[in-house]
Amino acid sequence: MRNVINLNEGWKFIQKDAGLPAALPADWQDVDLPHTWNAVDGHDGNGSYDRRSCWYAKTFAAPKQPLPGGRVYVEVLAAGQQARVYVNGKEAVYHEGGYSIFRGDVTDLCRTDAENLLVINCSNEYKDSVYPQSADFTFYGGLYRGVNLISVPNTHFDLDYFGGPGVTVTPKPCDWGGAIFELNSYVANPDENFTVLYSILDAEGNEVAGGCRPADAPAVSLYVPDARLWGIDDPYLYTVTATLQRRNEAYDQVTVKAGVRSFSCDPDRGFILNGAETPLRGVSRHQDRLYKGNALTREDHYEDAKIIKELGANTIRLAHYQHSQDFYDACDELGFIIWAEIPFISVFNKDPEAHVNCMNQLKELIIQNYNHPSICFWGISNEILIGGISEKMVENHKELNALAKELDPTRLTTIAHVSMTPVDSPMHHITDVISWNHYFGWYGRKMEDNGPWLDRFHERHPDLCVGLSEYGCEGVITNHGPNPACKDYSEEYQALYHEHMAKVLDERPWIWSSHVWNMFDFGCAARNEGGVAGRNNKGLVTMDRKTKKDSFYVYQAYWSKKPMVHICGRRYAQRAGETTQVRVYSNQPVVTLYVNGQIVEKQSARKVFVFEAALKEGMNILVADAGCAKDSITLEKVEKEPEIYVLPEVNERAEGVANWFSTVGSMDLAAPMEFPEGKYSIKDTMEEISRCPEAMEMAAKAVKLATNFTVEPGKGMWDMMRSMSVEGILKMSSGLVPDGFLESLNAKLIQIDKV
């Protein structure tokens, strides 16, 4: 029978490219798995992180094989981003891609009479043929999900096919009641003596169906009468076991969980689960944590899923790569609808080898995760039009979509469009459904533009199922003020933004899905904004999972069925002025606010309650009473609010824009823009402009003022932005700078000769 041996303890590690050791090094660092060497520098705000080739080593005893011809595999659950596995000095397997399971047959490399040396070389260095090429998150290196040793007889369920489990289960509800379970298994080295026995158990452990097939033709359909459906509120799971049998002897066995459900999408009715219209409203999730990086335990993954369940979300977009099996398991058990995707993101590489890698990562994603009932969507790319479009890009997407449908015709394919994608792009009709990453109200335009834009697109393309795959804004819990505004990074503006967006989505059930960007703050070593460097701070919860921002409770009020009430502004604890605004979120119809035991007002509202309250000198106790739920905070009335509440860069940015215009002089900014031959202009890409230091200094200053991003060749998110035109970058931030800003920049650039 199969024997899975955990190898997570007792490794030696060295954080440099030391080369392949001949014996277990005594002077390397002692570590246990999961492990990443970027647990701190991946998000500590120092502006970069260690991207290099590092080495792990440990010894193991080869499992004894009771039967002749047995095989031994090393199973790596993920290694960022490229890895080579060696046993006793010889290479067993090489893998490209940092997020999926891969295995190597090491039988012939093992010694049975002595300890074996297992060495794994991991690299998170850039490689031209491996996705992701560049993205707005940290590419952590290391063996961050663990390593196993698997011992199997010579005939066994396949371990070589793209890291899959060797068994597929496709449950389908029947019109006449019950469900058909289409079962298949993949057996290595079968002969006429072997059969596959299937057993289906309900959640209580009762066998509800069983079957037997020859090992060389193992597909079968089994009927489960009175099958219970898997759903968001009732995620009922069956246990399916495939046993490889030789006469009266069990040789190998694989067990998976399965759920019976039907689903579809309709342009006007949105997502439909088990025949019921079910708007998907939820979040996106990255896999890292504060000072752990992406080296998470099973308990960490389950805690994340439970926090999202507490929010009331019913869907999660797992960005931007394959996540841990532990998290998929949690989603199966807790009842989330999952969008799973590959890291084909931001930068399109025309190299054919990069496309092969993309296709292989999609194969691994689907084959390894086929049996999870929570997964309903395969995502094939994200914001890939940042650098423009080409026929090759469209062709590659069509090939990816065809591959997904070939490997799994039961699920829907989807894509996440960058906001600048044309509304009539040929990219819209490749996947089954589409979704948009819009940050109106943060990177450009106003938050009030979101609803009308979605309405117009829906009207223009009534045949398309439209979703909102990303939207959000930064919220730093030390930034506060009575007049929140876009780009002030305050917790208050983030909450106002999400108040508006929650209402927009609530009013449009035809939007098949929405995913807040992001559930948790996450590591992005290249970022430095909002007073917290090294991270993207758009999370509803802080990166350490300790603090739920006020915006978390906006969605809890809209989505959670459990009675709740939440007073905003508990971290805005010192306030000046005769009165202060108090915002309360609740899913109850009536809320009463008390200050120091005295009633302020009793209000009827939907989700958001806004009160004006007078505070006395010193400390004040506020209580919100929603009948079956209560909340309280303490506020101090002060003469002057702490300086830490307002970022210096907020005022500096406003002054910078004013100073910019003071240099324009008498220029007519209403005149048509010109683009003379041989001169730089806003039409040029950042890469073209970077060839001239004078032009680059001017363009970089404009981008900094408009977006708060520092653009410098070879640093930060340069790989993502270098192929974008200056015009494209600044138009994304329209509404954040005054009229004439773009024109004034162009007027300056066209004075400079092209290099």
N, C-alpha and C positions, 0 to 999 in steps of 0.2 A: 504493500500500500504506500501511497504518497506520504512523505515525511517532510514537513516544512520546518526548517531550523532558523530561528532568528539570530542574526549575526550583528546586532546593533551595539553590543558592548565590547569594550576592550580594544579600540582601534588606536593606532599611532597616526599622527597627522603632522605634516610640515607645510607651512604657508610660503612655499617657494617652489620653483621648478627644479627639484633636487634630482630628478631622474629615477629610473627604476632601481630599487635596492635589491641586492642579492640575498639579504636576510632581513628579518624583522629589525628595524632600526631601534636602538635603545635610547637615542637622544631626541627622537621626535616627541611631540606633545601627545599626552594621553587624552583621548576624546571618546565619547559615546555618540551614537547616532540617535536621532537626526542631528545633523551639524551643518552649519554654514560659516565660512570665514568672514562673511559680511554682516553678521548679526548686529554689529554696532555701526561700522562705517557705512553701511547701506542706507542709513537715514539719520546720521548724527549731525548733519548740517555743515560738514567740512568741505562740501562742494564736489567731492569725488569719492570713489570707493575702489577697492582692490579688485581689479579684473586681471586674473593671471591663471597660470597652470599650477595646481597644487596636488599633493599626493596623500593618499590614505593607505594604511597597511595593517593586516592582522593575520594571525595564523588560525587554521581550523583543521579538525580531523575529518577526513572523508567518511561519510556515512557508510556503514557496512551494508552491502547488498545481499539480501538473503537469496536472491534469484540471480542466475547468470544473465549478463547483458543489461543490467540496470544502468540508469543514467543519473548524472548529478548536474544540476544547473545552479549558476549564480543568478539571482534575481535582484536587480537594482530598481527600487520603486520610483526613483527620479534622481538625476544628477545634472546640476546646472553648470554649463549648457552643453558641453561635449564631454564624453568620457571614454576611457579605454580601461578594460579589465584584464588583468594578468593573473595567472596562476603558475606558481613556481617558475617565474621568469618568462613565461610565454603568453603572448596575447590571445585572449579568449574571445573578446568581442569589442567592437567600437560602435559608439552610438552618438548621433547628432540630434539635439533637441533636449531642452532642459526640464520637461514637465511630464514625461510618460514613463511607464514601466518598460524595461528591456531585460532580456535574459541571454545568458550564454551557456552552452553545453560545455562543461569543463571536465567531463568524465575522463577523457584521455590525457588530461593534464595533471590529474590528481595522483598522489601517492597514497597507497593504503597502509604502508608500513611505517609512516612517519607523518609529522605535522606538515601541512601545506601552507604556503605563503600566498595570501590573496592581496593584491595591490590594485588600487583603482586611482587612475589619474583623472582628475576633474579640471575643466577649464571653463571659466565664464568670460574668456576673451572674445572679442568680436571675430566672427568668421563670416566671410562674404556669402557663403552658401547656406547659412543657418538662420532661421527666423526664431525670435524677433531680431530684426536688424537694429532698430532704434525705437524707443518708446518712452512714454512718460511714467516709467516705474523702474525700480532697481532690478537688475538681473543678478540675483543672488547666486553665488557659486557653492558647490559642496554636495555631499550626500545627505540631502535635507529631508528625505522621507524614509530612509532605512534600506537595509540589505538583508536578503534571505538566501539560504541554501535549500534547494529542493531536490529531494531524492525520489526517483520514480522507477518502476520496473521498465524493461525494454519496451513493452506495449503499455501505452499510457495516453491520457488525454493530452492533446497537443500543447506544447509549451513554446514552440518556435514561431508561431504565427502572430507577429506584431504585438507580443506581450498579452494576448488575450487569454481568457480563462479556459478555453477549449469547449465551452458549452454555450449555446444561445437559446434563450427562452422568449417566445413571442406570444403573449396571451392576448386573445381577442374575444370581446364579449359577443355573444350570439343573440340574434334577434328573438329567438324562441326561448331565451333564458339560459343561464349558465355561461360557460366560456370554453373556447378551444385554446389549448396550450400547444403551440407549434414548437416542438423541441428538436434540437439538432446538436450533435457533438462531433468532435474532430479527433480521431484516434490515430496515433502514430503506431505503425507496425502491427496492424491487426491481421489475424488469420481466422480460419473457419471455427476455431475453438472459442472465440471471444464474442460476447454479446454485451449490449448496453442495457442496463435496467434503469428505468426512470420511476421516480416516486414524487408525488406532489402532496405536501402536507399543508393544512390550513394553519392559521395563527395559533390554534390551540394544540397543534401537534398531531391532529388526526389525518390519516392518509385519505385523500379524496379522489385520487386517480393514480394509476400506475401502468407501465407498459414495458415492452422488451423489444429490442431490435438487434439484428446482426451488427457487429462492430464496423463492418465495411460499408454498411448502408443504414446509419443510425437515426435518420430523420423519422419523426413520428408526430402525429397530432393526437392529443389526449383531451377528453371532454371532462370538465369539472361542473357537475350540476350545482345549481343554486350558488354560483360563484359570487362572492362579495367584491364590489368594485373598490379600487384604490382611488381615493380622492383627497382633496386638500384638508378637509375636516375629519376624514376617516381614512388615513393612509394604510389600508389593510394589505398585508404582505403574505404571500404564500412562499413556502420553502420548496425549492426544486432540487432534487439530488439525482445525479447521474452516476451510476456505479458500473465500472468496467469489470465484467465478470468472465472468468475462465473456468468453464464447467461449474464446480461448486466453490470456487475461490474468487474473492473480490481482489482485483489487482490495483485499481485506482478509483478515486472518487472525487467529484467536484460538487459543491453545494452553492446555490445562488438564491437570492431573494427575487421575487417577481410580484408585479401588481397588475391587475386587470383594469384597464381604462381605455376609453376612446376619447379622441380630441380632434379638433379642427379649428380653422380660422376663417372668418367671413369678413369682408370689407366693411359691412354695416353692423354686424352683430358681435364683432370682436372674437375673442377666444371662447371656444365651447368645449367644456369638459363633461364627459358622460351625458351629453345631450343638453346640458344647462349652460346658458351664457354666463361666463365667468371672467370679467375683466381682470387681467393679470396686473397687479400693482405691487411693486417690490423694489429691490435694490441690486446694485452690482457689488461684487466682493473680490478684493485681492487677498492673497493668502498669507501676508506677513504680519508680524507683531513687533511691538517695541522691544528692541534689544534681544529678540529671538530671530529676527529676519523671517525667513520662510521655513525654518526648522521647527515645525509645530508637532505637537503630540496629538494623538487621537482625542484626548480630552480637550485640547485647544480647539480643534475643529468642531467638536460637538457643542462647545460653549458658544462659538460664533453662531452656529445654526440656531441655538436656543435664544440668543439675543435677537436675532432676526425674527424668530417666531413671536417673541414678546412684542416686537414692533407691530405685528399684525400683517406683515407682508405675506403674499402667497406665491411669489416668484423670486428667483435669484438669477442674475446673469453672472456666470463665473468667468470673470475677465482675468486676463486675456490669453488664457492657456488652459491646458488640462489641469484640473485640481486633484487633490488626494482622494483615493478611494474612500477614506474615512469620511470625507465631507459629502461625497455622493451618497454614502450609506446613511448619513444623518438626514440628508434631504429626502431619501426614500422613506425613512421612518417618521419624519415630522410633517411630511406632506407639502413640499414645495414643488412648483413647476420650474424646471431648470432649462436655461439656455447655456449650453456648453460650446466652447469655441477653441480655435487654434490661434497661435500668435502670429497670424498674417496681418500685420498692423503697421500703419503709418508710412512705412518706406517700402516701395515696390522695387524689387531687384529683378532685372531682366535676365540675369544669369539662369540658364536652364537648370543648373544644379540647385539653385534656390527653389525653383518650382518643384523639383523632385522632393526636396526636403519638406516643402509645404504639403505636398500630397501624402508623404509618409506620415507626417504628424497628424493629418486628418484620418488616415487609416488607423493609427494607434488610438486616437481619441474615440473613434466609433467602435472599433473591435474590442477595446478594453472596457468600454462603458455601455455596451449594447443592452445589457440586462437591467439597467437601473430604470425603474418605472418613473422616477421623477424627471428624467430627461425627456423633453418633448421637442427640442430644437437644437440643430447643429448650426453653429455660426461659422461662416467661411472667411470673413475678414472684418477688420475694424478700421475706419477712417483711412482707407488705403488711397483715397483720391487727394490726400494732402499735397502730394507732389504732382498732381495732374493725372490725366487719363491717357491711355494708349490702346491700340487694338490688341496688343499682346496682353495687357492687363485684363481686358474684357474676356479674351480667349481663356486665360488662366482661370478666371472665376467660373466660366462655364464648365471647364474641366473639373474643378473642385466640386461644383454643384452636382455634376453627373456622377462623380465618384461617391459622394455622400448618398445619393439616391440608389446607386448600385449596391453599396454596402448595407444600406438601411432604408428600404422604401417605406417603412412604417412611420418615420418621423418627418418633420418639416425642416426645411433649410431657411436660414435667415442671414442678414448682413446688417452691419452698423455703419451708416453713412456719415461722413463728416459733414458739418453744417453747410459747407460751401459747395457740395455736390449739386449740379444743376437739377432742377425739378423734372427735367425731361431726359435725364441721363439714361444711356443704354444699360446701366448697371441695375436699373430698377426691376427689370423683368427676368433676372437670372434665377434668383431664389424664390421659394414659395411665398415668403413674407419679407417685408423690409422694416427697418427701423432707423431712426435718426438720432445723432448726437447733437443736440442743440443746447447752447449755453446763453440764450438770449436773457439778458439781465445780469450777465457776468462778463463774458468776453466780448459781447457786442449787443447792440440793440437794447431793448427794455424787456423786462419780464412780461409785460403786458402784450408783447408781440407773439408769445408762444402759441396761445390759443388761436388767434386769427391765422397764423402761418399754417398750423395743422389743418384748420378748416379749409383753407384755400387748396392745400395739397390734396386733401381728401376729395374735394370737389373736382379738381383737375384730373385725378386718377381714381375714379370710383371703383376700379377693378382691383386695386392694390390694398392689401391688409397693411396698415400703417401702425408702427409703434414708436416709442420714444426710448431709445436704448441708453442714452446718457443725458443728464441735466443736473445742474448743481452749482454751488458756489462755496468759496472758502469761508470757514467759520472758526475763529481762534478764540478760545474761551476766556482769554484775558482782555479781549478787545470789546469795548462797550461804548454806548453813548445814546443820548436821547433822540438823535436825528440820524438813524442808520442810513447808509447810502452805499451804492455799488462800489466795490473795490476798497471798502474800508476794513474788510476782513473781520467785521464784528459778528459776534454771535447773534446780535439782534437782526442784522441785515440777512444773514443766512436763514433765520427763522421766518422773516417776512417773505423772502423769496419762496421758501417751501410752502408757506401758507397759500401763496398765489398758485403755485404749481399743483398742489394737492387739489385745489378747487377746479383748476383747468381740467385735470384728469378725471375728477369725479363727474364733471359735466359731459364727458365724452367717452361713454362706455365702448364706443366703436374702436377706440385705440386698443389694439389687441394686447399690448403690454407696455409697461413703463418701468424703468429701472433708475433709481436715484444713483447719481455718481457722487459719493460712494457710501457704502454702509460704514466703513471704518477708514480713518486716516491711514495712509500707507506710505511706504518708502519711495522717494524719488530723489536720489542724491543730487540731481542737477538743479532742483528747485531751491529758490531762496526768496520767499515772499510771505507777507503776513506776519512777520516776526518769528516764524518757525521755519528754519531752513531744513532742507533735506527731506521734506515730506510734502505730500499733497494733502491739504487740510480740509478737503471737501466732505469728509466723513460726517455721518450723523452721530458717530461715537468716536472717541479719541483712540489713537493707535494702541494704547495699552488696555483698551476695553474698560477703563475705570470710570469714564465720564460720558454720560449720554447728554449731548447738546440739546438745547431747546427744540431744535428742528426735528429731533427724534420723536418728540411728543406730538408734533403736528400730525405726523403719519399715524401714530398710535391712535389719535383721536378719530382719524378718518377710517382706519382699517381694523383696529382691534375690536373684538366683540365684548371683551371684559370691561366693565365700567371703570373709567379713569378720569382724573382731572389733574392738571399740571399748571402751576404758576411759573411763568417765564421770568428770567432775569435774576435768578438766585446768585449768579456770579457777578452780576451788575449790582453789587451789594451796598455801595456807597453812592448816594445820589444827592445832587444839589437841586434847588428850585423849590417853589412853594407847593407844587403838585408833581406827580409822576404818573406816567402811563403804566398800567399793569395789564399784561396780556395773559389770558388763561386759555388753555386748550382742554376740551372735554368732549367725550362722545355722548354726554347727557344733554338734555334739552335746556336745562336751567342751571345757572351757577350764581351763587351769592358770594360776594367778596366782603370780608371783614378786615378792618385795620384796628389793631389794639382792642379787639373785642367789640368794636362798633361797626354796624352794618354800613357799607359804602353804597352798594346797589345790588339789586337782584335782576339778572338779565336772562332773557331768552334769546338764543342764537344757535347757529349751526357751526359747531367745531371750534370757532374762534370767538372769544369774549374779550372785549376791550373796555377797561375801566380807567377813570381818572381818579386818583386818590391823593389826599393831602397827608403828608407825613409830619409828625412832631419831631422836635429836636432829639437827636440821639437814636436809640434803637426802636424799631417798629416791627410788630409781628403781624403778618398778613396771612389770612386763611381763606381758601376757596372751598366752598361747600357745594357739592353737586348731588347731595342726597345720599347716594350709596357710595360715594367716593369723596375724599377730602385731601387737601394738600396745604402746606404752609411753608413760608419762607420768612427770613428776617432781613430787613433793610435798615441801613443807617442813613439819616439825613445829615449831610455835611455842607460846609460852605463851598468847597471846591472838590470836584471829583479827581481821583488819582490820575497822574499823568500817564501811567501805564495803560489806561483804558484806550488811549488814542495813539496809533502808530505815527511816529515822526514822518515816515515816508508818505502818509496820506496827505499831509500839508505840503511836503516837499514836492510831491507830484503836481499838485495844483499850481504851486509857484513855478514849477518847471515849465508847465504848459504856457503860463502867462509870459514867462521870460522868452520862450520860443517865439511867441507872436510879436514880442517887442523887437525882435531882430528882423522881422519881415518888412518893416517900414511901410512905405506907401504902396506896396505891391497890391495889384487888383486881384483878389482871391476869387472873385466871381467870374473872371475871364476864363474862357475855355482852356483846358490844359493842353500843352504842346509836348510832343515827343520827338525832338529833332534827331536826325541820323547822327550816330557817332557820339551821342551824349547819354549819360546815365538818366534813368527815370524810374518812377515807381513801378513800371512794367517789368523791370529787371528782377531776376531772382536774387536772393541774399548771397548766393554763391558767386554770381556775376559781380555784384557790387563789392564783395569782399576783396576783389583783386585790386581795388583802389582804396588805400587807407583813408583818404579824405571823404570819399563817398560812404565808406563803411562806418566811419565815426558818426556821420550825419544820420544814416539810416538806423544804426543801432540806438542812437539817442531817441529817435522818434518812436521806435518800437518799445523802448523802455518806458517812455512817457505814456504810450497808449495802452500797453498790455502789462507793464511791470515785469516783463521778461528781459533778462540780460542775454543778448545775442552776441556770441563770440565764436569765431571759427574754431572748430575742434573741441569745444567745451559745451557742457550742458546738453541742451536738446538741439544742438546744431544740425545733427543728421536729419532730424525731423523737419527743421525749418529752412535748411539751405536751398531746397528746391522750390520753396514758396516765393512768390513775388512779394515785394514790399507792399504793394497795393492789396494783395490778398490777405496779408497779415493784419494790416490796419483796418481793412473793411470788416474783419472779424470783430474788431473792437469799436465799430461805429456806435456812436452814442456815448462813448466814454471820453471823447475829445471834442472840442468845439468844431463847428463848421469852418472849413478853410484849412484845417490841419493837413489833410492829404494834399491839397493844392499847393500849400506853402512848401511842403517837403519836395514835391515834384519841381517846383520853381527853383529850388536850391540845387537839386540834383542835375537839372539840365544845363547848369553852368559848368559842369565838370566833364572833361573829355574822357571817353572810355579808354581803359587800358587795353 
